[in-house]
Amino acid sequence: MLEIPPGVRVIWRRPRPDIPAATNGTDKVWVDPALSQTEIRCSLAHELVHLERGHVGHQPPAIEKEVRYEASRRLISITQLRAAAAWAQSRADLRDELHVTDMVLLDRLSCITDDELLILQHATSHHAT
């Protein structure tokens, strides 16, 4: 569950034509209200990580990758991923069940730890039979 920190204001307006969400790094997050609920959830999680880290403006690719991975871990716990992976037949099934975008799902799978991978392999072993 996403929680907006005290003192942080969400402004329901697209920040710029080229981006759906942004933060000032201190107390404001802008989110395009035209996004789907899933896109809002994912964008908000992403911007909250930037805000926690005090990021202002465009970040270098390495920082952006770290933020994407952290947001994906917050949105998809290994328990949730394991439960969905036990029955999902496709990436779309996983994405829809977890209420995330394809990018967030792929980010979560990209930053999975070895221990988490073992948990998932156990959960999905029945698909191989």
N, C-alpha and C positions, 0 to 999 in steps of 0.2 A: 504494500500500500504506500502510495506517495503522500508525504506530508509536506505542506508548505511551511517553512520555518517561520516563527514569529517575526513580524516586522517586514516580511517579504510580501510585496504586492504583485499579483499577476494582472497584467494588462492585456485584455482580450482584443488585440489589434496586431495585424501583421507588422513586424518591425521594419521590414524593407521588402521591396518587390522580389528580391532574389533569395530571401531566407524566411522560413516559416516561424522561427522562434529565435530569441536572443535574451541576453541578460546584461545588466550594467555592472555585474560583478559584486554588487553590494546589497541592493534591496528591491530590485525590480526584475521581472521576467515578462517578456512580451511573447504572446502566443497567438497565432492566426486562428480565429474562431471558426474558420471555414474548414479546418482539418477534421478528419474523422476522430472519433473518440480514441481509437487506438493510436493514431498519429499524435493527438494531443498528449496522451499518456507518455508516449515515448519521447516526444520533444520536451515536455516538461521535466522528465527525469534527467534528460541530457543537460538542459539548462541549469537545473538545480546543482548538478555536479560542478559545472563551470562556476556557479555562484559561490558554492562552498569553498572553492579554490581561489576565489577572488579574481577570476579571469575577466578581462575587459577586452572587447574587440576580437578580431580574428586571431586564432591561435595557430602555431606551427603544426604541421601534420602529426608529429609524434605526440604532442599534447592532446590533439583532437582524438587520436586513436585511444589514448589512455582514458579520456573522458567517455568515449563511446563504450569501451569495455566495462568501465565502472558502472555506467548507467545500465548496461545489459545485465550485469550481475545483480543489480538492485531490482530490476524488473523481473528477472527469471531466476528463482532459486534452483539449486540442484534438485531439491525435492519436487518442485513443480515440473522441471524438465524431465525428471525420471518418470513421474506419473504419466505425463503426456506421451513420452517416448515409448511407453509400454504398449500403447495401442495405436499410435499415429501411423498412418501408411505413407505419409508424404510430409515434405517441409511445410506445405500449406496447412495440413492438419495441425502441425506443431504451432505454427504462427497463429492460427486462429484460436486454438485452445489457450494459448498463453497470452493472447491479447497484445501482441507486439507486431511491429513491422518486420519485413524480411531482413532489413539491415540489422535490426536489433537482435533477431534470432541468430543470424550469421555471426554477428559480433560475439554473442554469448558462446556459440560453439567454437569460435576462434580462440577464446581466452579460457577455455576449460582446462582445469588442472588435471594432472595424472590421476589423482584420487577420484575426482569427479568422473573422469572417463571410465574408470573401473565400475563405478556405480551405474553409469549409463549402459555400459556393455552388459552388465548383469540384467538390467531391466529390459533390454532389447534382444537378448539372446534367443527368445522364443520366435523372433521374426526370421531367424536363420534356418529354422527347422521346417 
